[in-house]
């Protein structure tokens, strides 16, 4: 494997611009190699015409025939280029201020002199001019000797001026390469030092945060024994117990001693256990950083209700739950911050090793091409540079391992390293086999289904409507869901191929994150089961089984998949299912919960799956009508309340997304979030206009629907291209795109822009009301819904590509975990009656 491929595969994508530019340096070395390669002399054309020197050449042949032929002609001709190159590069001074260890400039001589006699001459400023004169004398003497000693004139050789210019070009190339290497070394050192200082500062901050947490957990002394037995607290609680009063001076943990007032806090009354933790730590100049009091109350009530289902109700009440919730969250935040710090230190260690290998490889290539030994001294300087000689990263990694093992893994180093360095599961060939097997099964079953449709005559006008009304809603759910999973699998494959860190952007765990093979496996499983159920349903219906019994098959399939989704047993991608349920909960209650990138991304997917949500409403309506007899089947087709509820369901995804924008604006105070919320508000206005148009199908409401739909489409297209994708930049080096592109072919971006415009105006079909049959309208509806899912699929790729470009521009490879505690003003702490830490 070539080193350039290895470097591309192992480098950190967000830090790619900070790595040594190995490809460009290698290209410059190859250019020197091409210059040094001698070209074959072109044969002179003897039939080019008569010349006045023909008689002189014939006389020279007769004179030369009387002398013995020289055997040194070829050697002299072949050494001409090399001799001139050595003469021109004689004692060439290349100044490198960084090469001297004592701070003085030293001359680095890469090329040998032809002899000691000429050394004083070539050390002067006119070295190249003297080299040219010296070479002219040598060339004249050589030509005279060849004319007298050879029987035939020498073969034509390059002109003196041409050789001189080639040698000058080679000198310039060598200087340029070594200058570029010097610039790359300076760039690597500066970046490594800046990242190192950043991580060292994070390490100091985390020591203070951990010390505050350990001191805080010693405050409620009487409740300490209860918390130690509580399953919600891990080994960090045990580390803060009386048997382990705090971090010692052993190992690499250098924590300051705990404040005396906190250590001597007695546990003398039950009120101490219910004392407000916030008040206690504010007395010592520290405050919690976290949600508002209302959010704490909601989260604590939810935690209390879930805990009371398992354990008996405690006497401390809601305040005690809030306190324990705060401490538990603070512990999780500090543990996550240590994990990210360790991950960043690992990246920096990889950065150092890869750059060292790159410098070694490129200098060895330079020596091989120029036939000199120039890399020995320079590699010594590379080893002495900051990014190679500094051991602060290694020492901090050891310290983090020690702290994490002691306070978060109950002194179990194996468990600590499993958390700090999670092992990535290898792609299993078993999954690939099942993907292929299920794909083949799906295609086979689908062909059988198409044949059975024609054989059973289900397209009979008297049977087709009943079949479509009962089967179409539920099976459309699985079709759209499977198509979305397929597009997501394609996204995962492209993100991995283009080195886009989607797991880092979504904050997924690298060990349990869904891979593209897993997405394809889930997709093919869904589709195979769906087509199989459709075949069974069709066969039973054709054999005159009870319609009420046969029509429960689609509903039973939907219930089975829903049961698998909420199944608590650790089977069939348990962590992915829990993540999906948690994200959906956050979206539904979006004003209360924060809106990280993964929640925003999932809410955007829901705006493209409005037909799926409406089909779920239809399936629920038919299911309730068939089993619980709450209403007639006709209500699910033509009922007024049903149709209004359908539009309310199509209204909800835009509402959830708008609430997320509002929450992010409250937290970040960025006006772009308000503008983004305006986009979803216009979509909700369009949904309202369509509801009114359904009630009053006149020209006035038709004009309202048309106007609002056009405005919303223009708004959405602008946001897609400019904000979400970062395109339409007239000053970009890529015309009307952006500067940083992942794909090499720009035409793909232009095609995607045009396709996005076409698919964004697909709503015209719903407004114009083309006259088609009932079955054809259902097929057209599923086709348009599928096209919207496809549009969302490639929208996802460009959206994350733009997010990745933002991370690359900021060199953001490690996320910044918010910390639970902040230092307060010492005067404010004294006013509260406490001491300052």
WOKAQUI-V825757 format. One record per backbone hydrogen bond with DSSP energy under -1.0 kcal/mol. NH is the residue of the N-H (numbers start at 1). CO is the residue of the C=O. Records with the same first field share a line. If there is no record, write none. Layout:
NH: CO, CO
This chain:
6: 2
7: 3
8: 4
9: 5
10: 6
11: 7
15: 12
16: 13
18: 15
19: 16
22: 20
25: 21
26: 22
27: 23
28: 24
29: 25
30: 26
31: 27
32: 28
33: 29
34: 30
35: 31
36: 32
54: 51
57: 53
58: 54
59: 55
60: 56
61: 57
62: 58
63: 59
64: 60
65: 61
66: 63
67: 64
76: 72
77: 73
78: 74
79: 75
83: 79
84: 80
85: 81
86: 82
87: 83
88: 84
89: 85
90: 87
92: 89
99: 96
122: 118
124: 121
130: 126
131: 127
132: 128
133: 129
134: 130
135: 131
136: 132
137: 133
138: 134
139: 135
140: 136
141: 137
142: 138
143: 139
144: 140
145: 141
146: 142
147: 143
148: 144
149: 145
150: 146
163: 159
164: 160
165: 161
166: 162
167: 163
168: 164
169: 165
170: 166
171: 167
172: 168
173: 169
174: 170
175: 171
176: 172
177: 173
178: 174
179: 175
180: 176
181: 177
182: 178
183: 179
184: 180
185: 181
186: 182
187: 183
188: 184
189: 185
190: 186
191: 187
192: 188
193: 189
194: 190
195: 191
196: 192
197: 193
198: 194
199: 195
200: 196
201: 197
202: 198
203: 199
204: 200
205: 201
206: 202
207: 203
208: 204
209: 205
210: 206
211: 207
212: 208
213: 209
214: 210
215: 211
216: 212
217: 213
219: 216
221: 219
224: 221
227: 223
228: 224
229: 225
233: 230
237: 234
239: 235
241: 238
244: 241
263: 259
264: 260
265: 262
272: 269
280: 276
281: 277
282: 278
283: 279
285: 282
286: 281
287: 822
289: 820
296: 292
297: 293
298: 294
299: 295
300: 296
301: 297
302: 298
303: 299
304: 300
305: 301
306: 302
307: 303
308: 304
310: 307
311: 307
321: 317
322: 318
323: 319
324: 320
325: 321
326: 322
327: 323
328: 324
329: 325
330: 326
331: 327
332: 328
333: 329
334: 330
335: 331
336: 332
337: 333
338: 334
339: 335
340: 336
341: 337
342: 338
343: 339
344: 340
345: 341
346: 342
347: 343
348: 344
349: 345
350: 346
351: 347
352: 348
353: 349
354: 350
355: 351
356: 352
357: 353
358: 354
359: 355
360: 356
361: 357
362: 358
363: 359
364: 360
365: 361
366: 362
367: 363
368: 364
369: 365
370: 366
371: 367
372: 367
379: 375
380: 376
381: 377
382: 378
383: 379
384: 380
389: 385
390: 386
395: 391
396: 392
397: 393
398: 394
399: 395
400: 396
401: 397
402: 398
403: 399
404: 400
405: 401
406: 402
407: 403
408: 404
411: 405
412: 409
416: 412
417: 413
418: 414
419: 415
420: 416
421: 417
432: 428
433: 429
434: 430
435: 431
436: 432
437: 433
438: 434
439: 435
440: 436
441: 437
442: 438
443: 439
444: 440
445: 441
446: 442
447: 443
448: 444
449: 445
450: 446
451: 447
452: 448
453: 449
454: 450
455: 451
456: 452
458: 453
460: 457
463: 460
464: 460
467: 463
468: 464
469: 465
470: 466
471: 467
472: 468
475: 471
476: 472
477: 473
478: 474
479: 475
480: 476
481: 477
482: 478
483: 479
484: 480
485: 481
486: 482
487: 483
488: 484
489: 485
490: 486
491: 487
492: 488
493: 489
494: 490
495: 491
496: 492
497: 493
498: 494
500: 495
502: 500
505: 501
506: 502
508: 503
513: 509
519: 515
520: 516
521: 517
522: 518
523: 519
524: 520
525: 521
526: 522
527: 523
528: 524
529: 525
530: 526
531: 527
532: 528
533: 529
534: 530
535: 531
536: 532
537: 533
538: 534
539: 535
540: 536
541: 537
542: 538
543: 539
544: 541
545: 540
550: 546
551: 547
553: 550
556: 552
557: 553
558: 554
559: 555
560: 556
561: 557
562: 558
563: 559
564: 560
565: 561
566: 562
571: 569
577: 573
578: 574
579: 575
580: 576
581: 577
582: 578
583: 579
584: 580
585: 581
586: 582
587: 583
588: 584
589: 585
590: 587
592: 589
593: 589
600: 596
601: 597
602: 598
603: 599
604: 600
605: 601
606: 602
607: 603
609: 606
613: 609
614: 610
615: 611
616: 612
617: 613
618: 614
619: 615
620: 616
621: 617
622: 618
623: 619
624: 620
625: 621
626: 622
627: 623
630: 624
636: 633
637: 634
638: 634
639: 635
643: 639
644: 640
645: 641
646: 642
647: 643
648: 644
649: 645
650: 646
652: 648
655: 651
656: 652
657: 653
658: 654
659: 655
660: 656
661: 657
662: 658
663: 659
664: 660
665: 661
666: 662
667: 663
668: 664
669: 665
673: 670
675: 671
676: 672
677: 673
678: 674
679: 675
680: 676
681: 677
682: 678
683: 679
684: 680
685: 681
686: 682
687: 683
688: 684
689: 685
690: 686
691: 687
692: 688
693: 689
694: 690
695: 691
696: 692
698: 696
702: 698
703: 699
704: 700
705: 701
706: 702
707: 703
708: 704
709: 705
710: 706
711: 707
712: 708
713: 709
714: 710
715: 711
716: 712
717: 713
718: 714
719: 715
720: 716
721: 717
722: 718
724: 719
725: 720
727: 721
728: 736
729: 737
732: 729
737: 734
750: 746
751: 747
752: 748
753: 749
754: 750
755: 751
756: 752
757: 753
758: 754
759: 755
760: 756
762: 759
764: 761
765: 762
767: 763
768: 764
769: 765
772: 770
777: 773
778: 774
779: 775
780: 776
781: 777
782: 778
783: 779
784: 780
785: 781
786: 782
787: 783
788: 784
789: 785
790: 786
791: 787
792: 788
793: 789
794: 790
795: 791
796: 792
797: 793
798: 794
799: 795
800: 796
801: 797
802: 798
803: 799
804: 800
805: 801
806: 802
807: 803
808: 804
809: 805
810: 806
812: 807
822: 287
824: 285
829: 825
830: 826
831: 827
832: 828
833: 830
834: 829
